[in-house]
Amino acid sequence: MRDRANWLVWAQFLLLALLLLPGDPLWGATWITVVAVLLALVGAGLATAGVVALGRDLVPWVAPKPDAPLRTGGIYRWTRNPIYLGILIGAAGWVLWRGRIELVVIWVLLVAVLVTKAHVEQRRLIDAYGDEYREYAARTPLLLFARGIR
């Protein structure tokens, strides 16, 4: 699929790969490990729920799969982007556990890329679903907050 905005997909995967940079942690304590694991589990659960709900209609690109129905139930009732939200929460747990300043910077860049990607995708979803998506967006946050189209 040719869409100029698909560079966001490649940026997302690059940043996720950069989270694996080696290095000794600058901090560490049992409570940090516990919080990090909890964040990772919550993130993995959200992302998995989003993937399962989309099933065969899951695509990495910014435009939805042609003829796929708009998902508004299940996890999509609470957030329009459970996969992105799960990635961000899980990655936050990873960064906290790894304890590296450069990973914090990479995570912030990942936030910027995924929020931008979510906004671009919502334009593609408006094109695909029109008023049905607008009504869904009015009642459901983009990630955790920000209902409506912006």
N, CA, C and O atoms as a GROMACS GRO file, in nm:
protein
  600
    1MET      N    1   0.085  -0.117   0.000
    1MET     CA    2   0.000   0.000   0.000
    1MET      C    3   0.090   0.123   0.000
    1MET      O    4   0.177   0.137   0.086
    2ARG      N    5   0.069   0.212  -0.094
    2ARG     CA    6   0.148   0.334  -0.106
    2ARG      C    7   0.076   0.448  -0.034
    2ARG      O    8  -0.029   0.494  -0.078
    3ASP      N    9   0.133   0.491   0.075
    3ASP     CA   10   0.082   0.604   0.151
    3ASP      C   11   0.204   0.674   0.208
    3ASP      O   12   0.284   0.613   0.280
    4ARG      N   13   0.220   0.800   0.176
    4ARG     CA   14   0.340   0.872   0.219
    4ARG      C   15   0.356   0.872   0.371
    4ARG      O   16   0.468   0.886   0.421
    5ALA      N   17   0.248   0.857   0.444
    5ALA     CA   18   0.254   0.858   0.590
    5ALA      C   19   0.306   0.726   0.647
    5ALA      O   20   0.326   0.715   0.768
    6ASN      N   21   0.326   0.625   0.562
    6ASN     CA   22   0.373   0.496   0.613
    6ASN      C   23   0.515   0.503   0.668
    6ASN      O   24   0.561   0.406   0.729
    7TRP      N   25   0.587   0.614   0.647
    7TRP     CA   26   0.718   0.630   0.710
    7TRP      C   27   0.705   0.622   0.861
    7TRP      O   28   0.799   0.584   0.930
    8LEU      N   29   0.587   0.658   0.914
    8LEU     CA   30   0.564   0.649   1.059
    8LEU      C   31   0.574   0.505   1.109
    8LEU      O   32   0.618   0.480   1.221
    9VAL      N   33   0.532   0.411   1.026
    9VAL     CA   34   0.542   0.269   1.062
    9VAL      C   35   0.688   0.231   1.078
    9VAL      O   36   0.726   0.165   1.175
   10TRP      N   37   0.771   0.273   0.982
   10TRP     CA   38   0.913   0.239   0.987
   10TRP      C   39   0.981   0.308   1.105
   10TRP      O   40   1.069   0.250   1.169
   11ALA      N   41   0.941   0.433   1.134
   11ALA     CA   42   0.997   0.505   1.249
   11ALA      C   43   0.961   0.434   1.379
   11ALA      O   44   1.043   0.423   1.470
   12GLN      N   45   0.838   0.386   1.387
   12GLN     CA   46   0.791   0.313   1.505
   12GLN      C   47   0.878   0.189   1.529
   12GLN      O   48   0.924   0.166   1.640
   13PHE      N   49   0.898   0.110   1.425
   13PHE     CA   50   0.976  -0.013   1.441
   13PHE      C   51   1.123   0.016   1.470
   13PHE      O   52   1.186  -0.057   1.546
   14LEU      N   53   1.177   0.121   1.411
   14LEU     CA   54   1.315   0.160   1.440
   14LEU      C   55   1.330   0.199   1.586
   14LEU      O   56   1.424   0.155   1.653
   15LEU      N   57   1.239   0.279   1.637
   15LEU     CA   58   1.246   0.322   1.777
   15LEU      C   59   1.228   0.203   1.872
   15LEU      O   60   1.296   0.195   1.974
   16LEU      N   61   1.138   0.112   1.838
   16LEU     CA   62   1.123  -0.008   1.922
   16LEU      C   63   1.251  -0.089   1.924
   16LEU      O   64   1.290  -0.141   2.028
   17ALA      N   65   1.318  -0.101   1.809
   17ALA     CA   66   1.446  -0.173   1.804
   17ALA      C   67   1.552  -0.100   1.886
   17ALA      O   68   1.634  -0.164   1.952
   18LEU      N   69   1.552   0.033   1.881
   18LEU     CA   70   1.652   0.109   1.957
   18LEU      C   71   1.634   0.095   2.108
   18LEU      O   72   1.727   0.119   2.185
   19LEU      N   73   1.514   0.057   2.151
   19LEU     CA   74   1.493   0.033   2.294
   19LEU      C   75   1.576  -0.085   2.344
   19LEU      O   76   1.589  -0.105   2.465
   20LEU      N   77   1.630  -0.163   2.252
   20LEU     CA   78   1.712  -0.279   2.290
   20LEU      C   79   1.861  -0.245   2.304
   20LEU      O   80   1.943  -0.334   2.323
   21LEU      N   81   1.896  -0.116   2.293
   21LEU     CA   82   2.036  -0.076   2.308
   21LEU      C   83   2.094  -0.131   2.438
   21LEU      O   84   2.029  -0.126   2.542
   22PRO      N   85   2.216  -0.183   2.434
   22PRO     CA   86   2.276  -0.237   2.555
   22PRO      C   87   2.328  -0.127   2.647
   22PRO      O   88   2.346  -0.012   2.605
   23GLY      N   89   2.352  -0.162   2.770
   23GLY     CA   90   2.409  -0.069   2.866
   23GLY      C   91   2.368  -0.106   3.007
   23GLY      O   92   2.266  -0.170   3.029
   24ASP      N   93   2.450  -0.064   3.100
   24ASP     CA   94   2.421  -0.091   3.242
   24ASP      C   95   2.317   0.008   3.291
   24ASP      O   96   2.320   0.126   3.255
   25PRO      N   97   2.224  -0.038   3.374
   25PRO     CA   98   2.122   0.052   3.429
   25PRO      C   99   2.184   0.158   3.519
   25PRO      O  100   2.281   0.133   3.590
   26LEU      N  101   2.126   0.277   3.515
   26LEU     CA  102   2.170   0.386   3.603
   26LEU      C  103   2.095   0.384   3.735
   26LEU      O  104   2.136   0.449   3.832
   27TRP      N  105   1.987   0.309   3.740
   27TRP     CA  106   1.912   0.295   3.864
   27TRP      C  107   1.856   0.154   3.870
   27TRP      O  108   1.851   0.082   3.771
   28GLY      N  109   1.815   0.116   3.988
   28GLY     CA  110   1.757  -0.016   4.005
   28GLY      C  111   1.721  -0.039   4.151
   28GLY      O  112   1.799  -0.010   4.241
   29ALA      N  113   1.605  -0.091   4.171
   29ALA     CA  114   1.556  -0.127   4.304
   29ALA      C  115   1.443  -0.225   4.283
   29ALA      O  116   1.384  -0.231   4.175
   30THR      N  117   1.413  -0.301   4.384
   30THR     CA  118   1.307  -0.402   4.373
   30THR      C  119   1.174  -0.338   4.335
   30THR      O  120   1.102  -0.390   4.250
   31TRP      N  121   1.142  -0.226   4.397
   31TRP     CA  122   1.014  -0.162   4.366
   31TRP      C  123   1.007  -0.116   4.221
   31TRP      O  124   0.901  -0.119   4.159
   32ILE      N  125   1.122  -0.071   4.166
   32ILE     CA  126   1.125  -0.030   4.026
   32ILE      C  127   1.097  -0.150   3.936
   32ILE      O  128   1.024  -0.140   3.838
   33THR      N  129   1.156  -0.263   3.969
   33THR     CA  130   1.133  -0.385   3.891
   33THR      C  131   0.986  -0.425   3.897
   33THR      O  132   0.928  -0.464   3.795
   34VAL      N  133   0.925  -0.417   4.014
   34VAL     CA  134   0.784  -0.453   4.029
   34VAL      C  135   0.695  -0.361   3.944
   34VAL      O  136   0.608  -0.409   3.872
   35VAL      N  137   0.717  -0.231   3.952
   35VAL     CA  138   0.639  -0.136   3.873
   35VAL      C  139   0.662  -0.160   3.724
   35VAL      O  140   0.567  -0.158   3.645
   36ALA      N  141   0.787  -0.184   3.684
   36ALA     CA  142   0.819  -0.208   3.544
   36ALA      C  143   0.748  -0.332   3.491
   36ALA      O  144   0.693  -0.331   3.381
   37VAL      N  145   0.747  -0.439   3.569
   37VAL     CA  146   0.680  -0.562   3.526
   37VAL      C  147   0.529  -0.539   3.516
   37VAL      O  148   0.466  -0.586   3.421
   38LEU      N  149   0.471  -0.467   3.611
   38LEU     CA  150   0.328  -0.438   3.605
   38LEU      C  151   0.294  -0.356   3.480
   38LEU      O  152   0.195  -0.384   3.412
   39LEU      N  153   0.375  -0.255   3.450
   39LEU     CA  154   0.353  -0.175   3.329
   39LEU      C  155   0.365  -0.262   3.204
   39LEU      O  156   0.284  -0.252   3.112
   40ALA      N  157   0.466  -0.347   3.202
   40ALA     CA  158   0.485  -0.435   3.086
   40ALA      C  159   0.365  -0.529   3.068
   40ALA      O  160   0.320  -0.552   2.955
   41LEU      N  161   0.314  -0.582   3.177
   41LEU     CA  162   0.199  -0.674   3.169
   41LEU      C  163   0.072  -0.601   3.123
   41LEU      O  164  -0.003  -0.653   3.040
   42VAL      N  165   0.048  -0.483   3.178
   42VAL     CA  166  -0.069  -0.404   3.137
   42VAL      C  167  -0.057  -0.368   2.989
   42VAL      O  168  -0.153  -0.382   2.913
   43GLY      N  169   0.061  -0.322   2.949
   43GLY     CA  170   0.083  -0.287   2.809
   43GLY      C  171   0.063  -0.405   2.716
   43GLY      O  172  -0.003  -0.393   2.612
   44ALA      N  173   0.120  -0.519   2.753
   44ALA     CA  174   0.106  -0.639   2.670
   44ALA      C  175  -0.041  -0.681   2.662
   44ALA      O  176  -0.088  -0.724   2.556
   45GLY      N  177  -0.113  -0.669   2.772
   45GLY     CA  178  -0.255  -0.705   2.772
   45GLY      C  179  -0.338  -0.615   2.681
   45GLY      O  180  -0.422  -0.664   2.606
   46LEU      N  181  -0.314  -0.484   2.688
   46LEU     CA  182  -0.386  -0.391   2.602
   46LEU      C  183  -0.357  -0.416   2.454
   46LEU      O  184  -0.448  -0.425   2.372
   47ALA      N  185  -0.228  -0.427   2.422
   47ALA     CA  186  -0.189  -0.449   2.282
   47ALA      C  187  -0.245  -0.580   2.230
   47ALA      O  188  -0.295  -0.587   2.118
   48THR      N  189  -0.237  -0.685   2.310
   48THR     CA  190  -0.289  -0.815   2.269
   48THR      C  191  -0.440  -0.810   2.248
   48THR      O  192  -0.491  -0.867   2.152
   49ALA      N  193  -0.511  -0.742   2.337
   49ALA     CA  194  -0.656  -0.730   2.321
   49ALA      C  195  -0.690  -0.658   2.191
   49ALA      O  196  -0.785  -0.694   2.122
   50GLY      N  197  -0.612  -0.556   2.157
   50GLY     CA  198  -0.635  -0.484   2.031
   50GLY      C  199  -0.608  -0.571   1.910
   50GLY      O  200  -0.685  -0.569   1.814
   51VAL      N  201  -0.500  -0.647   1.915
   51VAL     CA  202  -0.465  -0.736   1.804
   51VAL      C  203  -0.572  -0.843   1.786
   51VAL      O  204  -0.615  -0.871   1.674
   52VAL      N  205  -0.614  -0.903   1.896
   52VAL     CA  206  -0.716  -1.009   1.890
   52VAL      C  207  -0.847  -0.953   1.834
   52VAL      O  208  -0.913  -1.018   1.752
   53ALA      N  209  -0.885  -0.834   1.878
   53ALA     CA  210  -1.011  -0.774   1.830
   53ALA      C  211  -1.006  -0.747   1.680
   53ALA      O  212  -1.107  -0.762   1.611
   54LEU      N  213  -0.891  -0.707   1.628
   54LEU     CA  214  -0.880  -0.680   1.485
   54LEU      C  215  -0.867  -0.808   1.403
   54LEU      O  216  -0.914  -0.814   1.290
   55GLY      N  217  -0.806  -0.910   1.460
   55GLY     CA  218  -0.792  -1.037   1.391
   55GLY      C  219  -0.725  -1.022   1.255
   55GLY      O  220  -0.619  -0.959   1.244
   56ARG      N  221  -0.785  -1.078   1.154
   56ARG     CA  222  -0.728  -1.075   1.018
   56ARG      C  223  -0.732  -0.937   0.954
   56ARG      O  224  -0.674  -0.916   0.847
   57ASP      N  225  -0.799  -0.843   1.018
   57ASP     CA  226  -0.806  -0.708   0.963
   57ASP      C  227  -0.691  -0.620   1.012
   57ASP      O  228  -0.685  -0.501   0.978
   58LEU      N  229  -0.602  -0.674   1.092
   58LEU     CA  230  -0.486  -0.600   1.143
   58LEU      C  231  -0.389  -0.570   1.029
   58LEU      O  232  -0.350  -0.659   0.954
   59VAL      N  233  -0.350  -0.443   1.017
   59VAL     CA  234  -0.248  -0.401   0.921
   59VAL      C  235  -0.154  -0.304   0.993
   59VAL      O  236  -0.198  -0.231   1.082
   60PRO      N  237  -0.027  -0.302   0.955
   60PRO     CA  238   0.065  -0.208   1.021
   60PRO      C  239   0.057  -0.067   0.964
   60PRO      O  240   0.106   0.028   1.026
   61TRP      N  241  -0.005  -0.051   0.847
   61TRP     CA  242  -0.005   0.077   0.777
   61TRP      C  243  -0.104   0.174   0.836
   61TRP      O  244  -0.184   0.137   0.922
   62VAL      N  245  -0.100   0.298   0.791
   62VAL     CA  246  -0.186   0.401   0.849
   62VAL      C  247  -0.329   0.396   0.796
   62VAL      O  248  -0.418   0.458   0.856
   63ALA      N  249  -0.355   0.328   0.689
   63ALA     CA  250  -0.491   0.315   0.635
   63ALA      C  251  -0.548   0.180   0.675
   63ALA      O  252  -0.475   0.080   0.679
   64PRO      N  253  -0.677   0.175   0.705
   64PRO     CA  254  -0.737   0.045   0.741
   64PRO      C  255  -0.743  -0.049   0.622
   64PRO      O  256  -0.736  -0.007   0.507
   65LYS      N  257  -0.755  -0.175   0.652
   65LYS     CA  258  -0.771  -0.276   0.548
   65LYS      C  259  -0.903  -0.251   0.475
   65LYS      O  260  -1.006  -0.231   0.539
   66PRO      N  261  -0.900  -0.252   0.343
   66PRO     CA  262  -1.024  -0.228   0.268
   66PRO      C  263  -1.133  -0.329   0.309
   66PRO      O  264  -1.106  -0.448   0.327
   67ASP      N  265  -1.253  -0.279   0.322
   67ASP     CA  266  -1.371  -0.361   0.355
   67ASP      C  267  -1.370  -0.417   0.497
   67ASP      O  268  -1.456  -0.499   0.530
   68ALA      N  269  -1.277  -0.374   0.582
   68ALA     CA  270  -1.278  -0.419   0.722
   68ALA      C  271  -1.384  -0.339   0.797
   68ALA      O  272  -1.400  -0.220   0.773
   69PRO      N  273  -1.456  -0.404   0.888
   69PRO     CA  274  -1.556  -0.330   0.965
   69PRO      C  275  -1.486  -0.241   1.069
   69PRO      O  276  -1.376  -0.273   1.114
   70LEU      N  277  -1.550  -0.132   1.107
   70LEU     CA  278  -1.499  -0.045   1.212
   70LEU      C  279  -1.522  -0.114   1.346
   70LEU      O  280  -1.636  -0.147   1.379
   71ARG      N  281  -1.416  -0.134   1.422
   71ARG     CA  282  -1.428  -0.197   1.554
   71ARG      C  283  -1.455  -0.089   1.659
   71ARG      O  284  -1.377   0.006   1.672
   72THR      N  285  -1.565  -0.104   1.732
   72THR     CA  286  -1.599  -0.007   1.836
   72THR      C  287  -1.634  -0.075   1.968
   72THR      O  288  -1.663  -0.007   2.066
   73GLY      N  289  -1.631  -0.207   1.972
   73GLY     CA  290  -1.664  -0.280   2.093
   73GLY      C  291  -1.540  -0.338   2.158
   73GLY      O  292  -1.428  -0.317   2.111
   74GLY      N  293  -1.560  -0.409   2.267
   74GLY     CA  294  -1.448  -0.469   2.340
   74GLY      C  295  -1.351  -0.363   2.386
   74GLY      O  296  -1.392  -0.258   2.437
   75ILE      N  297  -1.223  -0.388   2.369
   75ILE     CA  298  -1.120  -0.293   2.411
   75ILE      C  299  -1.132  -0.161   2.334
   75ILE      O  300  -1.093  -0.056   2.384
   76TYR      N  301  -1.186  -0.167   2.213
   76TYR     CA  302  -1.201  -0.046   2.131
   76TYR      C  303  -1.314   0.044   2.183
   76TYR      O  304  -1.332   0.156   2.134
   77ARG      N  305  -1.388  -0.002   2.280
   77ARG     CA  306  -1.488   0.081   2.346
   77ARG      C  307  -1.420   0.183   2.439
   77ARG      O  308  -1.476   0.290   2.464
   78TRP      N  309  -1.301   0.149   2.488
   78TRP     CA  310  -1.231   0.231   2.588
   78TRP      C  311  -1.124   0.320   2.527
   78TRP      O  312  -1.094   0.426   2.582
   79THR      N  313  -1.066   0.280   2.416
   79THR     CA  314  -0.963   0.358   2.347
   79THR      C  315  -0.965   0.323   2.199
   79THR      O  316  -0.987   0.208   2.162
   80ARG      N  317  -0.943   0.423   2.115
   80ARG     CA  318  -0.941   0.398   1.970
   80ARG      C  319  -0.811   0.332   1.926
   80ARG      O  320  -0.802   0.280   1.814
   81ASN      N  321  -0.711   0.333   2.012
   81ASN     CA  322  -0.580   0.279   1.976
   81ASN      C  323  -0.520   0.194   2.088
   81ASN      O  324  -0.418   0.231   2.145
   82PRO      N  325  -0.583   0.081   2.121
   82PRO     CA  326  -0.531   0.000   2.231
   82PRO      C  327  -0.392  -0.058   2.202
   82PRO      O  328  -0.314  -0.080   2.294
   83ILE      N  329  -0.361  -0.083   2.076
   83ILE     CA  330  -0.229  -0.140   2.044
   83ILE      C  331  -0.122  -0.034   2.071
   83ILE      O  332  -0.021  -0.065   2.134
   84TYR      N  333  -0.143   0.088   2.025
   84TYR     CA  334  -0.045   0.194   2.051
   84TYR      C  335  -0.033   0.222   2.200
   84TYR      O  336   0.078   0.236   2.253
   85LEU      N  337  -0.146   0.230   2.267
   85LEU     CA  338  -0.144   0.255   2.411
   85LEU      C  339  -0.069   0.144   2.483
   85LEU      O  340   0.010   0.169   2.574
   86GLY      N  341  -0.096   0.019   2.443
   86GLY     CA  342  -0.026  -0.095   2.504
   86GLY      C  343   0.123  -0.091   2.477
   86GLY      O  344   0.202  -0.120   2.567
   87ILE      N  345   0.161  -0.056   2.355
   87ILE     CA  346   0.304  -0.045   2.323
   87ILE      C  347   0.369   0.060   2.410
   87ILE      O  348   0.477   0.038   2.464
   88LEU      N  349   0.304   0.176   2.425
   88LEU     CA  350   0.363   0.284   2.504
   88LEU      C  351   0.374   0.248   2.651
   88LEU      O  352   0.476   0.278   2.714
   89ILE      N  353   0.272   0.186   2.707
   89ILE     CA  354   0.277   0.148   2.849
   89ILE      C  355   0.380   0.037   2.870
   89ILE      O  356   0.460   0.043   2.964
   90GLY      N  357   0.378  -0.064   2.783
   90GLY     CA  358   0.476  -0.173   2.795
   90GLY      C  359   0.619  -0.124   2.777
   90GLY      O  360   0.709  -0.165   2.850
   91ALA      N  361   0.639  -0.035   2.680
   91ALA     CA  362   0.773   0.021   2.657
   91ALA      C  363   0.817   0.107   2.775
   91ALA      O  364   0.935   0.111   2.808
   92ALA      N  365   0.723   0.175   2.838
   92ALA     CA  366   0.757   0.254   2.958
   92ALA      C  367   0.808   0.161   3.069
   92ALA      O  368   0.904   0.194   3.138
   93GLY      N  369   0.744   0.046   3.084
   93GLY     CA  370   0.792  -0.053   3.181
   93GLY      C  371   0.932  -0.100   3.147
   93GLY      O  372   1.017  -0.112   3.236
   94TRP      N  373   0.958  -0.128   3.020
   94TRP     CA  374   1.090  -0.171   2.974
   94TRP      C  375   1.195  -0.064   3.005
   94TRP      O  376   1.302  -0.095   3.059
   95VAL      N  377   1.164   0.061   2.972
   95VAL     CA  378   1.258   0.171   2.993
   95VAL      C  379   1.284   0.190   3.142
   95VAL      O  380   1.399   0.211   3.183
   96LEU      N  381   1.181   0.182   3.222
   96LEU     CA  382   1.198   0.194   3.367
   96LEU      C  383   1.288   0.082   3.419
   96LEU      O  384   1.379   0.108   3.499
   97TRP      N  385   1.265  -0.039   3.375
   97TRP     CA  386   1.345  -0.153   3.421
   97TRP      C  387   1.490  -0.143   3.375
   97TRP      O  388   1.582  -0.173   3.451
   98ARG      N  389   1.511  -0.101   3.249
   98ARG     CA  390   1.646  -0.090   3.193
   98ARG      C  391   1.725   0.027   3.251
   98ARG      O  392   1.848   0.022   3.255
   99GLY      N  393   1.657   0.132   3.297
   99GLY     CA  394   1.722   0.241   3.367
   99GLY      C  395   1.828   0.315   3.288
   99GLY      O  396   1.938   0.337   3.338
  100ARG      N  397   1.797   0.352   3.165
  100ARG     CA  398   1.894   0.423   3.080
  100ARG      C  399   1.830   0.553   3.030
  100ARG      O  400   1.718   0.553   2.979
  101ILE      N  401   1.903   0.663   3.045
  101ILE     CA  402   1.852   0.794   3.001
  101ILE      C  403   1.824   0.794   2.851
  101ILE      O  404   1.721   0.847   2.808
  102GLU      N  405   1.913   0.736   2.770
  102GLU     CA  406   1.890   0.736   2.625
  102GLU      C  407   1.763   0.660   2.588
  102GLU      O  408   1.700   0.691   2.487
  103LEU      N  409   1.726   0.562   2.668
  103LEU     CA  410   1.601   0.488   2.642
  103LEU      C  411   1.479   0.574   2.674
  103LEU      O  412   1.375   0.562   2.610
  104VAL      N  413   1.493   0.661   2.774
  104VAL     CA  414   1.384   0.755   2.804
  104VAL      C  415   1.362   0.847   2.684
  104VAL      O  416   1.248   0.874   2.645
  105VAL      N  417   1.472   0.896   2.625
  105VAL     CA  418   1.462   0.983   2.507
  105VAL      C  419   1.397   0.908   2.391
  105VAL      O  420   1.311   0.962   2.322
  106ILE      N  421   1.438   0.784   2.370
  106ILE     CA  422   1.380   0.703   2.262
  106ILE      C  423   1.231   0.681   2.288
  106ILE      O  424   1.151   0.687   2.194
  107TRP      N  425   1.193   0.657   2.413
  107TRP     CA  426   1.052   0.637   2.447
  107TRP      C  427   0.971   0.763   2.417
  107TRP      O  428   0.860   0.755   2.364
  108VAL      N  429   1.025   0.880   2.451
  108VAL     CA  430   0.956   1.007   2.422
  108VAL      C  431   0.937   1.023   2.270
  108VAL      O  432   0.831   1.066   2.225
  109LEU      N  433   1.039   0.988   2.193
  109LEU     CA  434   1.026   0.992   2.046
  109LEU      C  435   0.920   0.893   1.999
  109LEU      O  436   0.844   0.923   1.907
  110LEU      N  437   0.915   0.775   2.061
  110LEU     CA  438   0.813   0.675   2.026
  110LEU      C  439   0.673   0.730   2.055
  110LEU      O  440   0.581   0.708   1.976
  111VAL      N  441   0.657   0.799   2.167
  111VAL     CA  442   0.528   0.863   2.198
  111VAL      C  443   0.490   0.959   2.086
  111VAL      O  444   0.377   0.956   2.037
  112ALA      N  445   0.584   1.043   2.046
  112ALA     CA  446   0.556   1.141   1.939
  112ALA      C  447   0.517   1.072   1.809
  112ALA      O  448   0.423   1.114   1.742
  113VAL      N  449   0.587   0.966   1.774
  113VAL     CA  450   0.557   0.894   1.649
  113VAL      C  451   0.420   0.828   1.657
  113VAL      O  452   0.342   0.838   1.562
  114LEU      N  453   0.390   0.761   1.767
  114LEU     CA  454   0.262   0.690   1.775
  114LEU      C  455   0.143   0.785   1.787
  114LEU      O  456   0.036   0.756   1.734
  115VAL      N  457   0.160   0.897   1.855
  115VAL     CA  458   0.051   0.995   1.862
  115VAL      C  459   0.028   1.056   1.723
  115VAL      O  460  -0.086   1.074   1.681
  116THR      N  461   0.136   1.088   1.654
  116THR     CA  462   0.124   1.140   1.517
  116THR      C  463   0.058   1.036   1.427
  116THR      O  464  -0.030   1.069   1.348
  117LYS      N  465   0.101   0.911   1.439
  117LYS     CA  466   0.045   0.803   1.358
  117LYS      C  467  -0.105   0.787   1.387
  117LYS      O  468  -0.184   0.765   1.295
  118ALA      N  469  -0.144   0.797   1.513
  118ALA     CA  470  -0.285   0.785   1.549
  118ALA      C  471  -0.367   0.897   1.486
  118ALA      O  472  -0.479   0.873   1.439
  119HIS      N  473  -0.313   1.019   1.484
  119HIS     CA  474  -0.384   1.131   1.422
  119HIS      C  475  -0.395   1.113   1.270
  119HIS      O  476  -0.499   1.143   1.211
  120VAL      N  477  -0.288   1.065   1.208
  120VAL     CA  478  -0.293   1.039   1.063
  120VAL      C  479  -0.394   0.928   1.034
  120VAL      O  480  -0.474   0.939   0.941
  121GLU      N  481  -0.390   0.823   1.113
  121GLU     CA  482  -0.484   0.711   1.093
  121GLU      C  483  -0.628   0.755   1.107
  121GLU      O  484  -0.715   0.709   1.032
  122GLN      N  485  -0.656   0.845   1.203
  122GLN     CA  486  -0.795   0.885   1.219
  122GLN      C  487  -0.846   0.956   1.093
  122GLN      O  488  -0.965   0.948   1.062
  123ARG      N  489  -0.760   1.025   1.022
  123ARG     CA  490  -0.800   1.086   0.894
  123ARG      C  491  -0.834   0.977   0.792
  123ARG      O  492  -0.931   0.990   0.717
  124ARG      N  493  -0.755   0.870   0.790
  124ARG     CA  494  -0.782   0.760   0.697
  124ARG      C  495  -0.912   0.688   0.736
  124ARG      O  496  -0.987   0.642   0.650
  125LEU      N  497  -0.937   0.679   0.867
  125LEU     CA  498  -1.060   0.616   0.915
  125LEU      C  499  -1.183   0.701   0.884
  125LEU      O  500  -1.290   0.647   0.856
  126ILE      N  501  -1.169   0.832   0.890
  126ILE     CA  502  -1.279   0.920   0.848
  126ILE      C  503  -1.309   0.898   0.700
  126ILE      O  504  -1.425   0.891   0.660
  127ASP      N  505  -1.203   0.888   0.620
  127ASP     CA  506  -1.223   0.862   0.477
  127ASP      C  507  -1.295   0.730   0.454
  127ASP      O  508  -1.379   0.719   0.364
  128ALA      N  509  -1.262   0.630   0.534
  128ALA     CA  510  -1.318   0.496   0.515
  128ALA      C  511  -1.459   0.482   0.575
  128ALA      O  512  -1.544   0.415   0.516
  129TYR      N  513  -1.484   0.544   0.692
  129TYR     CA  514  -1.608   0.518   0.765
  129TYR      C  515  -1.696   0.641   0.786
  129TYR      O  516  -1.809   0.628   0.832
  130GLY      N  517  -1.646   0.759   0.753
  130GLY     CA  518  -1.726   0.881   0.760
  130GLY      C  519  -1.786   0.910   0.896
  130GLY      O  520  -1.716   0.908   0.998
  131ASP      N  521  -1.916   0.935   0.897
  131ASP     CA  522  -1.985   0.975   1.020
  131ASP      C  523  -1.983   0.867   1.127
  131ASP      O  524  -1.984   0.897   1.246
  132GLU      N  525  -1.979   0.741   1.085
  132GLU     CA  526  -1.971   0.632   1.183
  132GLU      C  527  -1.844   0.648   1.268
  132GLU      O  528  -1.848   0.630   1.390
  133TYR      N  529  -1.732   0.681   1.205
  133TYR     CA  530  -1.608   0.701   1.280
  133TYR      C  531  -1.614   0.830   1.362
  133TYR      O  532  -1.567   0.832   1.476
  134ARG      N  533  -1.672   0.936   1.306
  134ARG     CA  534  -1.683   1.062   1.380
  134ARG      C  535  -1.763   1.044   1.510
  134ARG      O  536  -1.725   1.096   1.615
  135GLU      N  537  -1.872   0.969   1.502
  135GLU     CA  538  -1.954   0.942   1.621
  135GLU      C  539  -1.876   0.858   1.722
  135GLU      O  540  -1.880   0.885   1.842
  136TYR      N  541  -1.804   0.759   1.674
  136TYR     CA  542  -1.720   0.676   1.760
  136TYR      C  543  -1.612   0.761   1.826
  136TYR      O  544  -1.587   0.748   1.946
  137ALA      N  545  -1.547   0.848   1.750
  137ALA     CA  546  -1.441   0.934   1.802
  137ALA      C  547  -1.494   1.032   1.907
  137ALA      O  548  -1.422   1.068   1.999
  138ALA      N  549  -1.618   1.075   1.892
  138ALA     CA  550  -1.676   1.170   1.987
  138ALA      C  551  -1.694   1.109   2.125
  138ALA      O  552  -1.696   1.181   2.225
  139ARG      N  553  -1.708   0.978   2.132
  139ARG     CA  554  -1.732   0.914   2.262
  139ARG      C  555  -1.613   0.832   2.314
  139ARG      O  556  -1.616   0.784   2.427
  140THR      N  557  -1.509   0.815   2.231
  140THR     CA  558  -1.397   0.728   2.267
  140THR      C  559  -1.265   0.803   2.253
  140THR      O  560  -1.238   0.863   2.149
  141PRO      N  561  -1.182   0.799   2.358
  141PRO     CA  562  -1.053   0.871   2.349
  141PRO      C  563  -0.958   0.812   2.244
  141PRO      O  564  -0.961   0.692   2.216
  142LEU      N  565  -0.875   0.899   2.188
  142LEU     CA  566  -0.775   0.856   2.091
  142LEU      C  567  -0.679   0.756   2.154
  142LEU      O  568  -0.653   0.650   2.097
  143LEU      N  569  -0.626   0.788   2.270
  143LEU     CA  570  -0.543   0.695   2.348
  143LEU      C  571  -0.609   0.683   2.485
  143LEU      O  572  -0.691   0.595   2.507
  144LEU      N  573  -0.572   0.772   2.577
  144LEU     CA  574  -0.638   0.775   2.708
  144LEU      C  575  -0.732   0.893   2.721
  144LEU      O  576  -0.831   0.888   2.794
  145PHE      N  577  -0.699   1.001   2.648
  145PHE     CA  578  -0.776   1.123   2.655
  145PHE      C  579  -0.806   1.169   2.513
  145PHE      O  580  -0.780   1.096   2.417
  146ALA      N  581  -0.857   1.287   2.498
  146ALA     CA  582  -0.879   1.350   2.368
  146ALA      C  583  -0.985   1.280   2.284
  146ALA      O  584  -0.956   1.216   2.183
  147ARG      N  585  -1.107   1.296   2.329
  147ARG     CA  586  -1.219   1.248   2.248
  147ARG      C  587  -1.236   1.342   2.129
  147ARG      O  588  -1.192   1.456   2.134
  148GLY      N  589  -1.299   1.294   2.026
  148GLY     CA  590  -1.327   1.376   1.908
  148GLY      C  591  -1.212   1.374   1.808
  148GLY      O  592  -1.112   1.304   1.826
  149ILE      N  593  -1.228   1.452   1.704
  149ILE     CA  594  -1.130   1.461   1.597
  149ILE      C  595  -1.052   1.590   1.615
  149ILE      O  596  -1.111   1.697   1.632
  150ARG      N  597  -0.921   1.580   1.611
  150ARG     CA  598  -0.835   1.699   1.623
  150ARG      C  599  -0.737   1.701   1.512
  150ARG      O  600  -0.656   1.793   1.503
   0.00000   0.00000   0.00000
